Amino acid sequence: MNPTINSPLSQDDFELIEGFLNGTLPSDQLEEVQTRIASDPAFAFQVEQIRELQVGIQRASLAAKLDSFHTELSYPEKETPIKSIRPLWFWGVAASVFLVMSAGVWWIMGQKSPEEQLYQAYFRPDPGLVTTMSGDANYEFDRAMVAYKEGDYADAIARWENLLSAKPESDTLNYFLGSAYLSSQQESRSLSYLEAVAEDLESAFYSEANWYAGLAAMKLGQNEKALIFLNASSRPQAQQLISELESN
Amino acid sequence: MQKDIFETFTQEKLTEGIRQNDERIIKWIYQKNFLKVQQMVLANSGTMEQAKDLYQEAFLSFWTGIKTGKFHPENNSALGGYLYQIAKNKWLDVVRSSGFKMTVFPEVMPEKVQEEQEDKEGYYLQIEGAFAKLGETCKELLTRFYYQKESLSALSTHFGWTEASTKNNKYRCMEKLRSSLKSES
């Protein structure tokens, strides 16, 4: 709409119009506004203009947020890790354990298949969703999510499987059960959950489910299946992994 | 209070969420419907970047349609269908523009369905541009009041103003916005 009439708007009229648009005017003022709209085109135009400005401001505020919605689409929200203070001896022991483990990993890497090595290079557990531990019906889901994020996959799996019996179609439950099984190195079980989500084009987890299903299939040596999943994932690393897998 | 996203939302709840600017619901709708639109764009000679830009444009039109009461959902998949249709219309405009080179013919791209609010899009973009040029305080004040639905008393506490000043400042900011639209028109 291009304004054709631009008369000044007093603060009293502005407040009157806002009250009218919000539906908060007492009946006498409401009648006054309706009469003025019918008889005064400039005032009627101002009412419409304020209505559109209100929508326009909200739309501009929303537009500023869309990129952050989009970023979270590919990379699920991460919580800021809470730093813990540990005694010095802890770091000494940790360093020793790390050295021993590194030597072990170096030896084991030599024994792994190319697919397992790729898996090791690309797999990072899904960081999970932000939880608020509220007292509502989703409390049990949130408790499982906390267990998942603490690495207690068995506890998370038990809780989510219990919820899944009531909501077998839930893409969120299927996705996180698949993630928990994959993180606890049960690739076949993981695939059985992830596959359902990976086929659901409307799921918010579609891309991620395809990524992790691809990794699970690859680790199981099912490379053709893995490529189908990976091709459906919009993760930036998917194309790189596909070319590495194809060159094997 | 944040609830888990696997909760099933009814169309009424989603519509109400949009009208009330419930960001959890708006984000859920955004994320739920993107991949379908992306697939449509990629299958019709578009790029990932074009899919994202087109989707965001379509999403704002979709939001405006719900917000202004131009669209009322009638069945369980109506909102998703409405958003997809807007995106498809916008992609048809791109595909049919003279600068667009098709490498593959679109499979079955139906005729464009006319959007009622299409003529308003330019005006909302003009408001968006004028809003971006306001001072930071005005932008924050108007965003908190109209988008985040904060009360005058909460705003007064936040800015350290009396309620009368908050009302007065809101009026002045709206007048600045209104006059900048006048000068641009």
Chai-1 contact restraints between the chains, C-beta under 6 A:
chainA,res_idxA,chainB,res_idxB,connection_type,confidence,min_distance_angstrom,max_distance_angstrom,comment,restraint_id
A,M1,B,Y123,contact,1.0,0.0,6.0,A-B,restraint_1
A,N2,B,S185,contact,1.0,0.0,6.0,A-B,restraint_2
A,P3,B,S185,contact,1.0,0.0,6.0,A-B,restraint_3
A,N6,B,K182,contact,1.0,0.0,6.0,A-B,restraint_4
A,Q11,B,Y171,contact,1.0,0.0,6.0,A-B,restraint_5
A,F14,B,Y171,contact,1.0,0.0,6.0,A-B,restraint_6
A,Q54,B,Y146,contact,1.0,0.0,6.0,A-B,restraint_7
A,V55,B,K67,contact,1.0,0.0,6.0,A-B,restraint_8
A,G56,B,Y124,contact,1.0,0.0,6.0,A-B,restraint_9
A,G56,B,I127,contact,1.0,0.0,6.0,A-B,restraint_10
A,I57,B,L142,contact,1.0,0.0,6.0,A-B,restraint_11
A,I57,B,Y146,contact,1.0,0.0,6.0,A-B,restraint_12
A,Q58,B,Y146,contact,1.0,0.0,6.0,A-B,restraint_13
A,Q58,B,Y147,contact,1.0,0.0,6.0,A-B,restraint_14
A,R59,B,L60,contact,1.0,0.0,6.0,A-B,restraint_15
A,R59,B,Y124,contact,1.0,0.0,6.0,A-B,restraint_16
A,A60,B,E128,contact,1.0,0.0,6.0,A-B,restraint_17
A,A60,B,F131,contact,1.0,0.0,6.0,A-B,restraint_18
A,S61,B,T143,contact,1.0,0.0,6.0,A-B,restraint_19
A,S61,B,Y147,contact,1.0,0.0,6.0,A-B,restraint_20
A,A63,B,L60,contact,1.0,0.0,6.0,A-B,restraint_21
A,L66,B,Q56,contact,1.0,0.0,6.0,A-B,restraint_22
A,F69,B,K27,contact,1.0,0.0,6.0,A-B,restraint_23
A,F69,B,Y30,contact,1.0,0.0,6.0,A-B,restraint_24
A,L73,B,Q31,contact,1.0,0.0,6.0,A-B,restraint_25
A,T132,B,Q2,contact,1.0,0.0,6.0,A-B,restraint_26
A,S134,B,M1,contact,1.0,0.0,6.0,A-B,restraint_27
A,N138,B,K3,contact,1.0,0.0,6.0,A-B,restraint_28
A,N138,B,D4,contact,1.0,0.0,6.0,A-B,restraint_29
A,F141,B,D4,contact,1.0,0.0,6.0,A-B,restraint_30
A,S170,B,F6,contact,1.0,0.0,6.0,A-B,restraint_31
A,T172,B,F6,contact,1.0,0.0,6.0,A-B,restraint_32
A,L201,B,K36,contact,1.0,0.0,6.0,A-B,restraint_33
A,A204,B,Q31,contact,1.0,0.0,6.0,A-B,restraint_34
A,A204,B,K32,contact,1.0,0.0,6.0,A-B,restraint_35
A,Y206,B,L35,contact,1.0,0.0,6.0,A-B,restraint_36
